[in-house]
Amino acid sequence: MAVAVTAMPSPLLPWQPFHSLPSDAEAAIAAHFCLFSLASLEVMSDSTFGAVALVEQEHPDAWRWILVGPDDFIIDGGTEPTQAHAKQAAEAALRLQTAAASGSGCPQA
């Protein structure tokens, strides 16, 4: 007997450039934590945990990422050599925080 496995929908919203954020509140949080360039700033939100991941270009070969929790404190962060790597690191951190907050202990793919 086959068992159907239904994937849980991801609470992560897609990456969005700062200039196209739909919410003034989200834009204000992103701008507050931006240290280098609003032009390069991209944001990913978690619809259940309330955290926000930010990625921005620090130097031509350094991209900063941070994870801001629902209480507006930086939870995690780092730098990566490319935007793609920074986004991967930020998304992984966001998935771990979401899993920990939900009590599941394991991130959803």
C-alpha positions in Angstrom: 0.0 0.0 0.0 1.5 3.3 -1.1 1.3 6.2 1.3 1.0 9.7 -0.2 3.4 12.2 1.2 2.3 15.8 1.0 5.0 18.4 1.2 4.3 21.2 3.7 4.1 24.6 2.0 7.1 26.7 2.7 6.5 29.6 5.0 9.4 31.4 3.3 8.4 34.1 0.9 10.6 34.7 -2.2 13.6 37.1 -2.2 12.5 40.6 -3.0 14.6 43.7 -3.8 14.2 46.5 -1.2 12.5 48.8 -3.7 9.7 46.3 -4.3 8.8 45.4 -0.7 5.0 45.4 -0.4 4.9 46.6 3.2 6.1 49.9 4.6 6.8 48.2 7.9 9.0 45.5 6.3 10.8 48.2 4.3 11.5 50.2 7.5 13.0 47.1 9.2 15.1 46.3 6.2 16.4 49.9 5.9 17.2 50.0 9.6 19.5 47.0 9.4 21.0 47.9 6.0 24.7 49.0 6.5 25.9 49.3 2.9 23.5 49.6 0.0 19.8 49.8 -0.4 20.3 49.3 -4.1 21.7 45.8 -3.5 19.5 44.9 -0.5 17.2 41.9 -0.9 14.8 40.6 1.7 13.2 37.2 2.4 10.5 36.9 5.1 9.1 34.0 7.0 5.3 34.1 7.3 5.0 32.0 10.4 8.1 32.9 12.6 8.1 36.6 11.7 11.8 36.7 10.9 13.4 38.5 8.0 16.6 37.6 6.2 18.6 40.4 4.5 21.3 40.2 1.9 23.4 43.2 0.7 26.6 43.9 -1.1 29.4 45.0 1.3 32.2 45.0 -1.3 32.5 43.6 -4.9 33.6 40.3 -3.4 31.7 40.3 -0.1 28.0 39.9 0.5 26.6 40.4 4.0 23.6 38.4 5.2 21.7 38.7 8.5 18.7 37.2 10.1 16.5 39.5 12.1 14.1 37.9 14.5 10.5 38.9 15.3 11.7 41.0 18.2 13.9 43.1 15.7 17.2 41.7 17.1 19.9 40.2 14.8 19.8 36.4 15.4 22.6 35.4 13.0 24.7 36.7 10.2 27.9 36.5 8.2 29.5 37.3 4.9 29.9 35.2 1.7 31.9 35.8 -1.5 28.8 35.9 -3.8 25.2 37.0 -3.6 24.0 33.4 -4.3 26.1 32.0 -1.4 24.8 34.8 1.0 21.2 34.0 0.0 21.8 30.3 0.6 23.4 30.9 4.1 20.6 33.3 5.1 17.9 31.0 3.9 19.4 28.0 5.8 19.6 30.1 8.9 16.0 31.2 8.5 14.8 27.6 7.9 16.7 26.5 11.1 15.1 29.3 13.2 11.7 28.6 11.8 12.0 24.9 12.6 13.2 25.7 16.1 10.4 28.1 16.7 7.8 25.6 15.5 9.3 22.9 17.7 9.8 20.5 14.8 13.6 20.5 15.2 14.1 19.8 11.5 13.9 22.3 8.7 11.5 21.7 5.8 13.0 21.4 2.3 
